[in-house]
Amino acid sequence: MLSFFLEVQEMEANLPVTCSVKFLNINELHRFELIVNPNESFWSGGRFVFSIEIPDDYNFVVGFYLILN
């Protein structure tokens, strides 16, 4: 679990300024929302929310995501 916590910290530190992460339950770091707010291109000014779930066997199984809007 510690390695996953460190990966979450690294992910948050390296996100572009147009992205943010929201954890709905701090005890479930493998489930979160990614919010993307593009500031250029055709999608500029949009807000796109993705629900993301990382499985326990992540390195061998693909994660799941859902576009919420």
BELNOR-V750023 format. One line per field, one symbol per residue. ss: DSSP state (H for helix, E for strand, C for the rest). phi: phi as a letter, one per 20 degrees, with the letter a starting at -180 (. if undefined). A space follows every 10 residues. Layout:
# BELNOR-V750023
ss: ???
phi: ???
This chain:
# BELNOR-V750023
ss: CHHHHHHHHH HHHHCCCCEE EECCCCCCCC EEEEEECCCC CCCCCCCEEE EEECCCCCCC CCCEEEECC
phi: .fffgfffff fffdfffecb ccefbfecfe cbddddcfdb mfegnfccdd eccdfgegfd cffdcceec
